[in-house]
Structure formats: structure tokens, C-alpha cells
């Protein structure tokens, strides 16, 4: 499975949103805020971003930082008072 990354593309008009399909998979189109969430392969992200920025109907292109964030969370120790309360019911 290839690594993918999201691009958020802000556009001027919604009628151009479908033309972004050739640059990647369109995941979501916001009609109110006029942006498109687009997913493409991480090795092609720079090329796709420069091509999309050159389009006349595009305001801005922002990369998603999700692949670079730590998504594994450590469980904190439970409170001793709460642990005692839970054991009473058993």
C-alpha cells in the first residue's frame, strides 16, 4: 500500500472542483467554505501541488500534516480514587 497525503485546495468557484480529479482522489468538497480535500501519493505531492497552484481558479493549496503527526497515544495512569470507586461495584 502506498503512502498518501492530503491536499486542501481553496478555490474561487465550485464549478471547477471536478476538474481537480486528474491530480488525485477528491475526498470532500465543501460548498460553504469553497475548498476541496484531495488525496495523492506522497512521492508525487510536490509535483501535484505546483501544478494545482498554477491553475487560475485556485486561491491556495495547503498540505495536510497528518502523516507527520504521532497518532499513537499513551494512556495516562488512572486516578487512585477513581480506581477504588470502580472496584466497589464489582
N, C-alpha and C positions, 0 to 999 in steps of 0.2 A: 504494500500500500504506500502510495506517495504522500509526502508531507504537503499539506495545503495551508494556505494563509488567506485571510480575508482582506478585501479592499473595500473601503467605504468611498463611494463616488457621489459627490454632490453635483446635481445637475440643475440647469435653468428651467427646462420644461420636461414633463413626464413622457411626452411622446417619443423622446429619444432613448428612453430606458431600455427598450427591447433591442436596440442596436448594440448594446454592450454585451450581448450573449456571445459574440465571437471572441471575446477576450477571456472568458471563463464562465463558470456556472453562476447564474443570477439566483441568489438565495432569497432575497427580500427586496421589495420596492416600497418605500414609504411615500404615500401620496401627499401627506400633510407637510412633511419636512423636506420633501424632494431629494431623497438620496436612495442609492442602490447599494446593497451589500452583495459583493461579488467574490467568489472563491476561485483561486487558481493555484497551480503548483508553485511551491516556494522557490524552485530554481528558475522559474520564469517570471517572478514577481516584479523584478526591476524593469524588464522589457515591457511587460503589460502596463505598468504604472506610467512609464514615459509615453507610450502610445496613447493611453487614455487621457493623459494631461494635455496632449496636443489637440484633442477634439474641441471644436468651437462651443459646444453646449455644456462643457464640463467646467464647474467652478473650482473644485478642489478634489484631490484624491488623498486619502489617509489610509495608512497601513494599520492592520489590526496587530496588537501586541500580544495576543493570546498565546501564540506558540512559544513565546519567550518568558511567560509567567509560570511560576511554580503553582501547579494545581493540586498537589498532594498536601493536605493539611494535617498537622499533628494534633492529636487530641490532648487537650489540657487536662490536668488532674482534676477530678471532681471534688467538690467541697465535702469535708468530713461530715458536716451537719446534714447535708442532703443525702449522703451515702447511708447514714444511720436511719434517716426517715424512710428510705426506700426499703431497707431490710425489715422494718417493723411490719409492713403489710404482708410479708411472706410468712 
